[in-house]
Amino acid sequence: MMPQRMERPTLRVEGADDLHTVLHLLILHGFDYDNRSDSLPEIKESGGVNKLLEAIPTGVKLSTQRPIGFMLDADMPLANRWREVRGQLEKAGVDAPEWPPSEGFVGTSGRYKSRVGVWLMPDNEHDGMLESFLQTLIKEDDFLVRHAESATDQARDLGAAFAEVNRLKAVLHAWLAWQKEPGLPYGSAIRARFFQRHDSPAAERFVAWFRRLYAIEQQ
């Protein structure tokens, strides 16, 4: 049986936090996912970075003549992650540069006639993850997040067991615990505008990449 083509363009992300972060950020930028979701790209979680990477060749193949995007954490070092992405893109007939463009990668699979995009969190330029991107959405003069940073470091000194790689995640969750509605997940906190800089430079660049990949004009 021949594989069925995707009915809508898609954006593949690592997990649920990524999905809801992107969804609510796009809503704040004017994308009507509440009422017109069937006409907008579908955002799908992949169950982790490794599964997302493995899904790139097949995803491009099944998206024939429909744009498809992949959003994943750069982690560290970014160069290694991009090397993994390039290898998977090559399997799908997509030529990619040696370094990710700062505005996000958009290319074409000549083999499958698809437009293909990749965004490495936070900004295609620095090591990091979803939380690094979310950090840019907090007001620069937010003293509460500074307190969350110091409290998190003090908690480590007192025996908190989180790994250093997860320090920023711990900081953000502490900060979210002190908002008007404590403990909201990332997407809901964006929608509630606890993250007050949804138009930060990193967010604007991400939204511009999204529009370019899926050929969506600004209303």
Solvent accessible surface area in square Angstrom, and as a share of the most:
residue,aa,sasa,rsa
1,M,232,1.04
2,M,164,0.73
3,P,73,0.46
4,Q,154,0.68
5,R,140,0.51
6,M,25,0.11
7,E,158,0.71
8,R,54,0.20
9,P,38,0.24
10,T,1,0.01
11,L,0,0.00
12,R,39,0.14
13,V,0,0.00
14,E,25,0.11
15,G,18,0.17
16,A,49,0.38
17,D,66,0.34
18,D,13,0.07
19,L,29,0.14
20,H,83,0.37
21,T,0,0.00
22,V,1,0.01
23,L,38,0.19
24,H,27,0.12
25,L,1,0.00
26,L,0,0.00
27,I,30,0.15
28,L,33,0.16
29,H,33,0.15
30,G,60,0.58
31,F,9,0.04
32,D,49,0.25
33,Y,19,0.07
34,D,82,0.42
35,N,124,0.63
36,R,124,0.45
37,S,43,0.28
38,D,119,0.62
39,S,77,0.50
40,L,8,0.04
41,P,4,0.03
42,E,58,0.26
43,I,19,0.10
44,K,71,0.30
45,E,90,0.41
46,S,23,0.15
47,G,53,0.51
48,G,27,0.26
49,V,32,0.18
50,N,102,0.52
51,K,125,0.53
52,L,0,0.00
53,L,14,0.07
54,E,121,0.54
55,A,25,0.19
56,I,0,0.00
57,P,27,0.17
58,T,77,0.45
59,G,2,0.02
60,V,0,0.00
61,K,98,0.41
62,L,40,0.20
63,S,1,0.01
64,T,24,0.14
65,Q,126,0.56
66,R,73,0.27
67,P,19,0.12
68,I,0,0.00
69,G,0,0.00
70,F,0,0.00
71,M,0,0.00
72,L,1,0.01
73,D,18,0.10
74,A,1,0.01
75,D,49,0.25
76,M,141,0.63
77,P,68,0.43
78,L,4,0.02
79,A,33,0.25
80,N,71,0.36
81,R,27,0.10
82,W,3,0.01
83,R,151,0.55
84,E,82,0.37
85,V,0,0.00
86,R,66,0.24
87,G,31,0.29
88,Q,27,0.12
89,L,0,0.00
90,E,98,0.44
91,K,126,0.53
92,A,1,0.00
93,G,25,0.24
94,V,0,0.00
95,D,131,0.68
96,A,15,0.11
97,P,60,0.38
98,E,141,0.63
99,W,135,0.47
100,P,5,0.03
101,P,34,0.22
102,S,43,0.28
103,E,90,0.40
104,G,1,0.01
105,F,11,0.05
106,V,37,0.21
107,G,15,0.14
108,T,85,0.49
109,S,0,0.00
110,G,47,0.45
111,R,136,0.50
112,Y,48,0.18
113,K,130,0.55
114,S,1,0.01
115,R,80,0.29
116,V,0,0.00
117,G,0,0.00
118,V,1,0.01
119,W,0,0.00
120,L,0,0.00
121,M,1,0.00
122,P,10,0.07
123,D,18,0.09
124,N,1,0.01
125,E,81,0.36
126,H,108,0.48
127,D,67,0.35
128,G,9,0.08
129,M,29,0.13
130,L,6,0.03
131,E,8,0.04
132,S,22,0.14
133,F,1,0.00
134,L,0,0.00
135,Q,70,0.31
136,T,46,0.27
137,L,0,0.00
138,I,9,0.04
139,K,81,0.34
140,E,133,0.59
141,D,94,0.49
142,D,26,0.13
143,F,167,0.70
144,L,69,0.34
145,V,3,0.02
146,R,116,0.42
147,H,104,0.46
148,A,0,0.00
149,E,36,0.16
150,S,64,0.41
151,A,31,0.24
152,T,8,0.05
153,D,58,0.30
154,Q,111,0.50
155,A,37,0.29
156,R,85,0.31
157,D,125,0.65
158,L,145,0.72
159,G,59,0.57
160,A,38,0.30
161,A,106,0.82
162,F,50,0.21
163,A,53,0.41
164,E,110,0.49
165,V,90,0.52
166,N,56,0.29
167,R,66,0.24
168,L,30,0.15
169,K,79,0.34
170,A,26,0.21
171,V,1,0.00
172,L,0,0.00
173,H,93,0.41
174,A,26,0.20
175,W,3,0.01
176,L,1,0.01
177,A,44,0.34
178,W,104,0.36
179,Q,32,0.14
180,K,185,0.79
181,E,93,0.42
182,P,98,0.61
183,G,53,0.51
184,L,39,0.19
185,P,76,0.48
186,Y,3,0.01
187,G,1,0.01
188,S,43,0.28
189,A,0,0.00
190,I,0,0.00
191,R,100,0.37
192,A,41,0.32
193,R,129,0.47
194,F,31,0.13
195,F,1,0.00
196,Q,103,0.46
197,R,59,0.22
198,H,40,0.18
199,D,81,0.42
200,S,2,0.01
201,P,92,0.58
202,A,11,0.09
203,A,0,0.00
204,E,81,0.36
205,R,75,0.27
206,F,1,0.00
207,V,6,0.04
208,A,57,0.45
209,W,1,0.00
210,F,0,0.00
211,R,35,0.13
212,R,108,0.39
213,L,0,0.00
214,Y,16,0.06
215,A,75,0.58
216,I,40,0.20
217,E,142,0.64
218,Q,144,0.64
219,Q,197,0.88
